[in-house]
Amino acid sequence: MGAEGESMLQLAAEAFQSRNFDLAADIYECQLAGARDPGSRQELMVKRADALTFGGKLPEALDVYRQASEIERLKPVHLASLVEHLSASIRRQDAGCGQGRGEEAGAAAAAAFPGAGAGATGCAHADFHCRMCLSFLFEPVTLPCGHSFCKRCLEREGGERERERPVVCRQCRDSSRVADVQSYRVNVVLSGLLAKRFPALHQAGRLRREGNGLYAERKVEAALEKYNQAILMAPMDHILFSNRSQIHSSLKHYKKALRDAEVTCRLKPRWSKGHIRKAQALVSLGRTEEALREYLVCLSIEPDCRLAKTEAHKLLSHLLAPVTDHGPEHISDYSSILSSRAHVKNAIRVPFQTLSPSMLSSESRLPSTPPAQRDTSESGEGKGQGKAEVWRPVLCFPLKRKRRSSEEEEAEERRQERTDENKRSRSEPTAATDSSNCDGGDVLEAADLECSLCMRLFYEPVTTPCGHTFCLQCLERCLDHNPKCPLCKEELSEYLVQRQFCKTVLMEKLISKYLPTDLVERQKIQREEMAELSNLNKNVPIFVCTMAFPTVPCPLHIFEPCYRLMIRRCIETGTNCFGMCLADNVKGFADYGCLLEIRDVKFFSDGRSVVNTIGRRRFKVVQHSERDGYNTADIEYLEDVKVEGVAERELESLHDAVYDQALVWVNSLKTEQKERIEGHFGPMPEKDSELQACPNGPSWCWWLLAVLPLEGRAQLPFLAITSLKNRLSGIRKVLLFMAQCRHR
């Protein structure tokens, strides 16, 4: 191909990218005229067919795809655009006119099985469903982000993604803290609540797990029996029908497999796996065109589904492959596929009906008639029910398929299916009614959601990796003393160092929905406790340690459990403040101190923390007290008394003299000493423009008191002084004493 041809192909590619599909198709058609190499011709045909497909000319595109397949059988890469367009057409159709089909499905199913809605698909079940399988939670596991899923769903998700990308939460899409999903334990409280309040659904989940175990051991008949029992207990669980469909396929009961897959799709129309099950059963029955459409429906729901893509490519390749017009039909399973391809070929040559998105997506729409009434409506016995056409699959390609069996055989099949459906319709409503009795959502008791530490209703419930749930504050207080689970004693050091305790979402939702009165009372108690803790005049927490001064940084190393609790409460209340006082042998702590404000906290895996604080206000202790192991006090704040006139001028003169004297002492320090001081406390502050603007006086005074080599007992009186003149006079005396000592 010459330079001109390459230029035209580049132009066609640009036209396709800019969505000018007609121009792209015309250019590829012109290039075909000069192409002689079979490989090049097939490539150009596929590109032209792709352009026609996206240009809305599907019948013409199918004709070109067929011509390309006559050169060599099309590969998946050749059909990727066609599959993408068809699945996207279904998705757009559903978005345009299929809103709420899942809800309609639930309503129709509930109408078919009176009483089943509350126990399976109604409000109570919706509260306990897994966002991965969309079914009733069985063996729920809570991730660090606070969302809960079935244990088996998480294990399967982890296994599928282990070599590709990390597991992400299906609700919040967080993957940063989801480590090894195999290590997470079942949520004890939630699992017990489900087993107690929904025994039938819980038992159905247990039967499902036993059935899966038997199926893995290749005891297929025994697994089928387990699933039959489970479906009687939970007739609205789509997972059960989906898995039983697979079991039937293993036993080569393809019609029963298809029937269960159809029930699955009607219970959960937007669940991709149900459409895969249905497509697999249809393939086994030789209904290739219908299977292709189900795979396309699956891709419209889950575009990244590899299995659906692979199988859709395979079926399209079969359907578009060239066929002979000779040879007997019905001689083998392959003949039905061959017949389908012949119909496609004829339909493309003489198209009288256009393939449309509505034809492709019609099967995904849920009819109003439930599964148990299907045969009645088809046979005409139930007047006023849905018509039989609603239930018959619409072909993905024009023209009807040829019959695969005689009319007598089809009638016999219908009679057999009707008998089976009648048996199920007699048993399932009864089972559904029984399952409704297990709905315990409306009779949820506060004792079911009670913290084992404080013996009160959960407040901000948090679930540990070992599966135990506690109030957030209760758990943190326990971890202050020992970094292990309070119940099972499992090590929680890594969990502790993260300090990102996310509340268990489902627990909070259940409490707010079913126990609103108890929750209001619990919240009232919590607000009262927080209001008491946030009062910075009464019962103010006191850290008994060292001297602290206003405006001066004061880093602290926290390791005692009582002070861990104190610091956390200061943060939770939002005050971020506590008092600092010197120890006193008689009273416990001194009568004067400084209020510190928390700037930031760094936590360590063993529970220790480094807290950066800065001094704010001076206070006098009015009453000493204690709370939960740490000291508290009623306090009153101190401020400097302001002066005016001659006293103010004298104060300014004294201030300037003492400041200059302080600079001399600081500059006389050795370089290493000065660097160490400035690294800890910062440089010496400048003089304030307004001498009496701050109620604590100039900040440089407090900085100097902090760095002077004085004992705490000598520094303490300066906090109590409310006269700036007296404080400056005291500092001058100390500086004179320091100067005299240096000269000696």
C-alpha positions in Angstrom: 0.0 0.0 0.0 1.5 3.3 -1.1 1.9 6.6 0.7 -1.5 7.8 -0.6 -3.2 4.7 0.8 -1.6 5.2 4.2 -2.7 8.8 4.2 -6.3 7.8 3.4 -6.3 5.2 6.2 -5.0 7.8 8.6 -7.8 10.1 7.5 -10.4 7.3 8.0 -9.1 6.6 11.5 -9.3 10.3 12.4 -12.9 10.4 11.0 -13.8 7.4 13.2 -12.3 9.1 16.2 -14.3 12.3 15.5 -17.5 10.1 15.2 -17.8 10.8 11.5 -18.6 7.1 10.8 -20.1 7.6 7.4 -16.9 9.2 6.0 -14.8 6.5 7.7 -16.9 3.7 6.1 -16.7 5.3 2.6 -12.9 5.7 2.8 -12.5 2.0 3.9 -14.8 1.0 1.0 -12.7 2.9 -1.5 -9.5 1.3 -0.1 -11.0 -2.2 -0.5 -11.2 -1.7 -4.2 -7.4 -1.6 -4.5 -6.6 -4.2 -1.8 -5.5 -7.6 -3.1 -3.9 -9.3 -0.1 -6.6 -11.4 1.8 -5.4 -10.3 5.2 -5.5 -6.6 4.2 -8.9 -7.0 2.7 -10.3 -8.7 5.8 -8.8 -5.9 8.0 -10.4 -3.2 5.9 -13.7 -5.0 5.9 -13.7 -5.3 9.6 -12.9 -1.6 10.0 -15.6 -0.6 7.5 -18.1 -2.9 9.4 -17.1 -1.2 12.7 -17.8 2.2 11.2 -21.1 1.1 9.8 -22.0 -0.4 13.2 -21.3 2.8 15.1 -23.0 4.8 12.4 -26.3 3.0 13.1 -26.3 0.8 9.9 -26.2 -2.6 11.7 -27.8 -4.8 8.9 -25.3 -3.5 6.4 -22.5 -3.9 9.0 -23.4 -7.5 9.6 -23.2 -8.2 5.9 -19.7 -6.8 5.8 -18.7 -8.8 8.8 -20.0 -12.0 7.1 -18.0 -11.2 3.9 -14.9 -10.7 6.1 -15.5 -14.1 7.8 -15.5 -15.8 4.3 -11.8 -14.9 4.0 -10.9 -16.2 7.4 -12.9 -16.9 10.5 -13.1 -13.7 12.6 -11.1 -13.5 15.7 -12.3 -11.8 19.0 -10.3 -8.7 18.2 -12.3 -8.3 15.0 -15.6 -8.4 16.8 -14.7 -6.3 19.9 -16.3 -3.1 18.4 -19.5 -5.0 17.4 -19.9 -6.5 20.9 -19.1 -3.1 22.5 -21.7 -1.4 20.4 -24.4 -4.0 21.0 -23.9 -4.0 24.7 -23.8 -0.2 24.9 -27.1 -0.1 22.9 -28.7 -2.3 25.5 -27.3 -0.1 28.3 -28.6 3.1 26.7 -32.0 1.5 26.2 -32.2 0.4 29.8 -31.1 3.9 31.0 -33.7 5.5 28.8 -36.8 3.4 29.6 -35.8 0.8 32.1 -35.5 2.8 35.3 -36.8 0.9 38.3 -36.9 -2.5 36.7 -35.3 -4.1 39.7 -38.0 -2.6 41.9 -40.7 -3.8 39.5 -39.1 -7.2 39.7 -39.3 -7.3 43.5 -42.9 -6.1 43.4 -43.9 -8.7 40.9 -42.2 -11.4 42.8 -43.7 -10.3 46.0 -47.2 -10.4 44.4 -46.5 -13.9 43.2 -45.4 -15.1 46.6 -47.6 -13.4 49.3 -45.6 -12.8 52.5 -42.2 -13.5 51.0 -41.4 -9.8 50.4 -40.9 -9.0 54.0 -38.7 -12.0 54.7 -36.7 -11.9 51.5 -36.8 -8.8 49.4 -38.7 -6.4 51.5 -37.5 -3.7 53.9 -36.0 -6.1 56.5 -34.1 -8.1 54.0 -32.8 -5.0 52.2 -31.2 -4.0 55.4 -29.3 -7.3 55.7 -28.2 -7.7 52.1 -24.6 -8.1 50.8 -23.6 -5.5 48.2 -21.5 -8.1 46.4 -23.9 -10.9 45.8 -27.1 -8.8 46.5 -28.4 -11.6 48.6 -29.0 -12.1 52.3 -25.9 -11.6 54.4 -24.5 -15.0 55.5 -21.4 -15.0 57.8 -21.0 -11.2 57.5 -17.5 -9.8 57.7 -16.9 -6.1 58.4 -14.0 -4.4 56.7 -12.0 -1.6 58.3 -14.0 0.9 56.4 -17.1 -0.2 58.3 -19.0 -2.0 55.5 -20.1 -5.6 55.8 -20.2 -8.4 53.2 -20.6 -12.2 53.1 -17.4 -13.9 54.0 -17.5 -16.1 51.0 -18.0 -13.1 48.7 -14.9 -11.4 50.1 -12.9 -14.6 49.8 -14.0 -15.0 46.2 -13.3 -11.4 45.4 -9.8 -11.6 47.0 -9.0 -14.8 45.0 -10.1 -13.3 41.7 -8.1 -10.1 42.2 -5.1 -11.4 44.0 -2.8 -11.3 41.0 -4.3 -8.2 39.4 -5.2 -5.4 41.8 -6.1 -5.0 45.5 -9.6 -5.7 46.8 -11.8 -2.6 47.0 -14.9 -2.1 49.1 -17.9 -2.3 46.8 -19.6 0.6 48.7 -17.0 3.2 49.5 -14.4 2.0 46.9 -11.7 2.2 49.5 -8.8 -0.2 49.1 -6.1 1.6 51.2 -6.9 -0.4 54.4 -8.3 -3.7 53.0 -5.4 -6.0 53.6 -5.6 -9.8 53.4 -9.4 -10.5 53.3 -8.7 -14.1 54.3 -7.7 -12.9 57.8 -11.0 -11.1 58.5 -13.3 -12.9 60.9 -17.1 -13.1 60.9 -18.8 -10.2 62.8 -20.0 -12.0 65.9 -22.8 -9.6 66.9 -24.2 -9.2 63.4 -24.0 -12.9 62.7 -25.8 -13.8 65.9 -28.4 -11.2 65.2 -29.1 -12.6 61.8 -29.3 -16.1 63.0 -31.7 -15.1 65.8 -34.0 -12.8 63.9 -34.0 -14.5 60.5 -33.6 -18.2 61.2 -35.1 -19.5 57.9 -32.9 -17.2 55.8 -29.9 -18.0 57.9 -30.6 -21.7 57.6 -30.9 -21.3 53.8 -27.5 -19.8 53.8 -26.1 -22.7 55.8 -27.7 -25.2 53.4 -26.1 -23.2 50.5 -22.7 -23.5 52.1 -23.2 -27.3 52.6 -24.4 -27.6 49.0 -21.3 -25.8 47.8 -19.1 -28.2 49.8 -20.8 -31.2 48.3 -20.6 -29.8 44.8 -16.8 -29.2 45.3 -16.6 -32.9 46.3 -18.5 -33.8 43.1 -21.5 -35.1 45.0 -23.8 -33.3 42.6 -27.0 -35.1 43.5 -26.5 -34.4 47.2 -25.7 -30.8 46.5 -28.9 -30.5 44.5 -30.9 -31.8 47.4 -29.4 -29.2 49.7 -30.3 -26.5 47.3 -33.8 -27.8 46.9 -34.2 -27.5 50.7 -32.7 -24.0 50.7 -35.0 -22.8 48.0 -38.1 -24.0 50.0 -36.9 -21.9 52.9 -35.9 -18.8 50.9 -37.8 -18.9 47.6 -36.8 -15.3 46.7 -33.0 -15.7 46.9 -31.6 -15.3 43.4 -28.3 -16.8 44.5 -29.9 -20.1 45.3 -31.6 -20.3 41.9 -28.4 -19.3 40.1 -26.3 -22.0 41.9 -29.0 -24.6 41.3 -28.9 -23.7 37.7 -25.3 -24.6 37.6 -25.9 -27.9 39.4 -28.6 -28.8 36.8 -26.2 -28.0 34.0 -23.6 -30.4 35.6 -26.3 -33.1 35.6 -27.1 -32.1 32.0 -30.6 -31.1 33.0 -30.4 -28.1 30.7 -34.1 -27.2 30.6 -34.2 -27.1 34.4 -31.0 -25.1 34.4 -32.6 -22.6 32.0 -35.7 -22.4 34.1 -33.7 -21.6 37.3 -31.6 -19.1 35.4 -34.7 -17.3 34.1 -36.0 -17.1 37.7 -32.7 -15.6 38.7 -32.9 -13.0 36.0 -36.4 -12.0 37.1 -35.5 -11.8 40.7 -32.4 -9.7 40.0 -32.6 -8.3 36.4 -29.5 -6.2 36.9 -27.3 -9.0 38.2 -24.8 -10.0 35.5 -24.1 -13.5 36.7 -27.8 -14.5 36.3 -27.6 -13.6 32.6 -24.4 -15.7 32.3 -26.2 -18.7 33.8 -29.1 -18.2 31.4 -26.7 -17.9 28.4 -24.8 -21.0 29.4 -28.1 -23.0 29.6 -29.2 -21.6 26.2 -25.9 -22.6 24.6 -26.3 -26.1 26.0 -29.8 -26.3 24.5 -28.5 -25.1 21.1 -30.3 -21.7 21.3 -27.2 -19.8 20.2 -28.8 -16.5 19.2 -30.6 -16.1 22.5 -27.5 -17.0 24.4 -25.6 -14.3 22.5 -28.1 -11.7 23.5 -27.9 -12.8 27.2 -24.1 -12.3 27.1 -24.7 -8.9 25.6 -27.1 -8.0 28.3 -24.5 -9.1 30.8 -21.9 -6.8 29.2 -24.4 -4.0 29.3 -24.6 -4.4 33.1 -20.9 -5.3 33.7 -18.8 -4.1 30.8 -15.6 -5.7 32.2 -16.9 -9.2 32.5 -14.3 -11.4 30.8 -16.4 -14.5 30.5 -19.2 -12.7 28.8 -16.9 -11.0 26.4 -15.1 -14.2 25.5 -18.3 -16.1 24.9 -20.0 -13.3 23.0 -17.0 -13.2 20.7 -17.1 -16.9 20.2 -20.8 -17.0 19.5 -20.6 -14.1 17.0 -17.8 -15.8 15.3 -19.9 -18.9 14.9 -23.0 -17.0 13.7 -21.1 -14.9 11.2 -19.0 -17.8 9.8 -19.8 -18.8 6.2 -22.2 -21.7 5.7 -23.1 -24.1 2.9 -26.6 -24.2 1.6 -26.5 -28.0 1.3 -26.5 -30.8 3.8 -29.2 -32.2 6.1 -30.2 -30.3 9.3 -30.6 -31.7 12.8 -27.9 -34.3 12.3 -25.9 -33.0 15.3 -25.7 -30.4 18.0 -23.6 -28.3 15.6 -26.4 -28.3 13.0 -28.5 -26.0 15.1 -25.7 -23.5 15.2 -25.2 -24.0 11.4 -28.9 -23.4 10.9 -28.7 -20.2 12.9 -25.8 -19.0 10.8 -27.7 -19.8 7.6 -30.6 -17.7 8.8 -28.2 -14.8 9.5 -26.7 -15.2 6.1 -30.2 -15.1 4.4 -31.4 -12.3 6.6 -28.4 -10.1 5.7 -28.9 -10.7 2.0 -32.7 -9.9 2.2 -33.1 -7.8 5.3 -36.7 -7.1 6.1 -36.3 -6.3 9.8 -33.6 -4.1 11.4 -31.8 -5.2 14.5 -32.5 -2.5 17.2 -31.4 -2.0 20.7 -35.0 -2.6 21.9 -34.9 -6.1 20.4 -31.6 -6.8 22.2 -32.8 -5.5 25.5 -36.3 -6.7 25.6 -35.4 -9.9 27.4 -33.8 -8.0 30.2 -37.1 -6.3 31.0 -39.1 -8.0 33.7 -42.6 -9.1 32.8 -45.4 -8.6 35.2 -46.1 -12.3 35.4 -44.0 -14.1 38.0 -42.1 -17.4 37.4 -44.7 -19.6 39.1 -47.4 -18.3 36.7 -45.4 -18.7 33.5 -47.0 -21.9 32.1 -50.5 -20.8 33.0 -50.1 -17.7 30.9 -48.4 -19.5 28.0 -51.0 -22.2 27.9 -53.9 -19.7 27.9 -55.4 -21.1 31.1 -54.8 -17.9 33.1 -56.8 -15.2 31.3 -55.7 -11.7 32.0 -52.1 -12.8 32.7 -49.0 -11.9 30.7 -49.0 -13.0 27.0 -46.8 -15.9 25.9 -44.8 -13.5 23.6 -43.4 -11.7 26.6 -41.7 -14.9 27.8 -40.4 -16.0 24.4 -36.8 -14.8 23.8 -36.4 -12.3 21.0 -33.7 -13.3 18.5 -30.6 -11.2 18.2 -30.8 -11.4 14.4 -33.7 -11.0 12.0 -36.0 -13.9 11.0 -37.2 -16.7 13.2 -35.2 -19.8 13.9 -36.2 -23.1 12.3 -37.8 -25.5 14.7 -35.4 -28.0 16.2 -38.0 -30.6 17.0 -41.4 -31.7 15.9 -44.6 -30.1 17.2 -45.4 -33.3 19.2 -42.1 -33.2 21.0 -42.5 -29.5 21.8 -46.0 -30.1 23.2 -44.6 -32.9 25.4 -41.9 -30.6 26.7 -44.5 -28.0 27.5 -46.6 -30.4 29.4 -43.6 -31.6 31.4 -42.5 -28.1 32.2 -46.0 -27.2 33.3 -46.1 -30.1 35.6 -42.9 -29.1 37.2 -43.9 -25.5 37.6 -47.2 -26.5 39.2 -45.4 -28.5 41.8 -43.2 -25.6 42.5 -46.1 -23.1 42.6 -47.8 -25.3 45.3 -44.7 -25.4 47.5 -43.0 -22.1 47.1 -45.8 -19.8 48.3 -46.1 -21.8 51.5 -42.4 -21.7 52.1 -42.4 -17.9 51.4 -45.1 -17.4 53.9 -43.2 -19.3 56.4 -40.1 -17.2 55.7 -42.0 -14.0 56.3 -42.5 -15.1 59.9 -38.7 -14.9 60.4 -38.7 -11.2 59.8 -37.6 -9.9 63.1 -36.7 -6.4 62.1 -39.8 -4.8 63.7 -39.2 -6.6 67.0 -35.5 -5.9 67.3 -34.5 -5.4 70.9 -31.9 -3.1 72.5 -30.3 -6.2 74.1 -29.5 -7.5 70.6 -27.2 -4.5 70.0 -25.6 -4.0 73.3 -21.9 -3.3 74.0 -20.3 -6.0 76.1 -18.1 -3.5 77.8 -20.5 -0.7 78.9 -23.6 -2.8 78.8 -25.4 -0.1 76.9 -26.7 0.3 73.4 -23.9 0.6 70.9 -22.8 4.2 70.3 -20.5 4.6 67.3 -20.0 0.8 67.0 -16.7 -0.3 65.7 -15.8 -3.9 64.7 -12.3 -5.2 65.2 -10.5 -7.5 62.6 -11.3 -10.4 65.0 -15.0 -9.8 64.5 -16.0 -8.3 67.9 -18.0 -5.1 68.1 -17.8 -2.4 70.8 -18.6 1.2 71.3 -15.7 3.3 69.9 -15.0 5.0 73.2 -15.2 1.7 75.1 -12.7 0.0 72.7 -10.3 2.9 72.9 -10.3 2.9 76.7 -9.5 -0.9 76.7 -6.7 -0.4 74.2 -5.2 2.3 76.4 -4.4 -0.5 78.9 -3.7 -3.4 76.6 -3.4 -3.5 72.8 -5.5 -6.7 72.6 -9.2 -7.5 71.9 -11.1 -7.3 75.2 -12.9 -10.5 74.5 -10.7 -12.9 72.5 -7.3 -11.2 73.4 -6.1 -11.2 69.8 -3.3 -8.7 69.1 -4.6 -5.4 67.8 -1.3 -3.4 67.7 -1.5 -2.7 63.9 -5.2 -1.8 64.3 -4.3 0.5 67.1 -1.5 2.4 65.3 -3.8 3.4 62.4 -6.2 5.2 64.8 -8.8 5.2 62.0 -11.7 3.5 63.7 -14.6 3.5 61.2 -18.1 2.9 62.5 -19.9 -0.3 61.4 -22.4 1.1 59.0 -24.9 -1.6 59.1 -25.0 -1.6 62.9 -25.7 2.2 63.0 -28.4 1.8 60.3 -30.2 -0.9 62.2 -30.1 1.0 65.5 -31.4 4.2 63.9 -34.1 2.4 62.0 -35.4 -0.1 64.5 -34.4 1.4 67.9 -35.0 5.2 67.4 -36.2 5.8 71.0 -33.3 3.9 72.5 -30.9 5.7 70.2 -32.3 9.2 71.2 -31.8 8.3 74.9 -28.3 7.1 74.2 -27.5 10.2 72.3 -28.8 12.4 75.1 -26.6 10.7 77.6 -23.6 11.1 75.3 -24.3 14.8 74.7 -24.6 15.4 78.5 -21.2 13.7 79.0 -19.6 15.7 76.2 -21.0 18.9 77.6 -19.6 18.2 81.0 -16.2 17.3 79.5 -16.0 20.3 77.3 -16.5 22.8 80.2 -13.2 24.7 80.5 -14.1 26.1 84.0 -15.4 23.1 85.9 -13.7 19.7 86.0 -11.0 20.8 83.6 -8.5 17.9 83.1 -5.1 18.5 84.7 -1.8 17.0 83.5 0.4 16.9 86.6 3.9 17.1 85.2 6.0 20.3 84.5 5.8 24.1 84.3 4.0 25.5 81.2 3.7 29.2 80.2 1.4 31.2 77.9 2.6 31.3 74.2 5.4 28.8 74.9 5.5 25.4 73.1 5.3 22.3 75.4 5.8 18.9 73.8 4.6 15.9 75.8 5.2 12.2 75.7 2.0 10.4 76.7 2.2 6.8 77.8 0.1 6.4 81.0 -3.5 5.0 80.3 -5.2 7.7 82.3 -3.5 10.5 80.3 -4.2 8.7 77.0 -7.9 8.8 77.9 -7.6 12.5 78.9 -5.9 13.6 75.7 -8.5 11.6 73.6 -11.4 13.2 75.4 -9.9 16.7 74.9 -9.9 16.0 71.1 -13.3 14.4 71.0 -15.0 17.3 72.8 -13.4 19.7 70.4 -11.8 21.9 73.1 -8.3 20.5 72.5 -7.3 22.0 75.9 -6.2 20.8 79.3 -4.4 22.3 82.3 -0.7 21.7 83.2 0.3 22.0 86.9 3.3 21.1 89.0 3.0 18.2 91.5 2.3 19.1 95.1 2.9 16.6 97.9 -0.1 17.8 99.9 -2.8 18.7 97.4 -1.7 16.5 94.5 -0.9 19.5 92.2 -0.2 23.2 92.6 -2.7 25.9 92.9 -1.6 27.7 89.7 -1.1 26.4 86.2 -1.4 27.1 82.5 -4.0 25.9 80.0 -2.4 24.0 77.1 -3.9 23.7 73.6 -3.2 20.6 71.5 -1.7 21.3 68.1 -1.2 17.7 66.8 -0.8 14.2 68.1 1.4 11.3 66.7 0.4 7.8 67.8 2.6 4.7 68.0 1.7 1.1 67.7 2.1 0.4 71.5 -0.4 3.1 72.4 2.1 5.8 73.2 1.8 9.2 71.6 3.7 12.5 71.3 1.5 15.5 71.8 2.6 19.0 70.6 0.9 21.7 72.7 1.3 25.4 73.3 0.4 27.5 76.3 -2.7 29.7 76.2 -4.0 31.1 79.5 -3.0 31.1 83.2 -5.4 29.9 85.8 -5.9 29.5 89.6 -7.2 26.3 91.0 -10.4 26.7 93.0 -11.1 23.1 93.8 -9.1 19.9 93.3 -10.9 16.7 92.1 -10.4 13.5 90.1 -12.1 11.7 87.2 -11.5 8.3 85.7 -7.9 8.1 87.1 -6.7 11.6 86.1 -6.9 14.9 88.0 -9.4 17.6 87.3 -10.0 21.0 88.8 -12.5 23.9 88.9 -10.5 26.9 87.8 -10.6 30.7 87.3 -8.5 32.5 84.7 -5.9 35.2 85.5 -5.2 38.4 83.7 -2.8 41.2 84.2 -4.1 44.4 85.7 -3.8 47.4 83.3 -2.3 50.7 84.4 -2.6 54.2 82.9 -1.0 57.6 83.0 2.3 57.9 84.8 2.3 54.3 85.9 2.0 53.2 82.3 5.0 55.3 81.2 7.1 54.0 84.1 6.0 50.5 83.1 7.2 51.0 79.5 10.5 52.3 80.7 11.0 49.3 83.0 9.9 47.0 80.2 12.5 48.3 77.7 15.3 48.1 80.2 14.5 44.5 81.2 14.1 43.5 77.6 17.6 44.8 76.7 19.0 43.1 79.8 17.4 39.8 78.6 18.9 40.2 75.2 22.4 40.5 76.7 21.9 37.3 78.7 20.6 35.4 75.7 23.4 36.6 73.5 25.9 35.6 76.1 25.0 31.9 75.8 27.2 29.5 74.0 26.2 28.8 70.4 25.3 25.2 71.1 23.1 26.2 74.1 21.4 28.9 72.0 20.7 26.5 69.1 19.3 23.9 71.5 17.0 26.5 73.1 15.7 27.9 69.8 15.2 24.4 68.4 12.9 23.6 71.4 11.2 26.9 72.1 11.9 28.9 69.0 13.7 32.3 68.9 13.1 35.0 71.5 10.0 37.0 70.6 10.2 40.6 69.6 8.7 43.4 71.9 5.0 43.8 71.5 3.8 47.0 69.9 1.0 47.3 72.6 2.5 46.5 75.9 -0.8 45.8 77.7 -2.8 44.4 74.8 -2.4 40.7 75.9 -4.0 39.7 79.2 -0.9 37.6 79.9 1.6 40.4 79.2 4.5 40.3 76.6 5.2 36.9 75.2 9.0 37.3 75.5 8.7 37.3 79.3 7.2 33.8 79.3 9.7 32.6 76.7 12.6 33.9 78.9 11.1 32.3 82.1 10.9 29.0 80.2 14.5 29.0 79.2 16.1 30.4 82.3 17.8 27.7 84.5 15.3 27.9 87.3 13.5 25.1 89.2 9.8 24.7 88.8 9.1 26.0 92.3 11.0 29.2 91.5 9.1 29.7 88.2 5.6 29.0 89.7 5.1 32.4 91.5 5.4 34.2 88.1 2.2 32.5 86.9 0.3 33.9 89.9 1.5 37.5 89.5 -1.2 39.7 87.8 1.0 42.9 87.8 3.3 43.2 84.8 5.5 45.6 86.7 6.1 43.1 89.5 6.7 40.3 86.9 9.3 42.4 85.1 11.0 43.4 88.4 11.2 39.7 89.3 12.7 38.8 85.9 15.3 41.7 86.3 16.4 40.3 89.7 16.9 36.8 88.2 18.9 38.3 85.3 21.1 40.3 87.7 21.7 37.1 89.8 22.6 35.2 86.6 25.0 37.9 85.6 26.7 37.9 89.0 27.1 34.2 88.9 28.8 34.3 85.4 31.3 36.9 86.6 32.4 34.8 89.5 
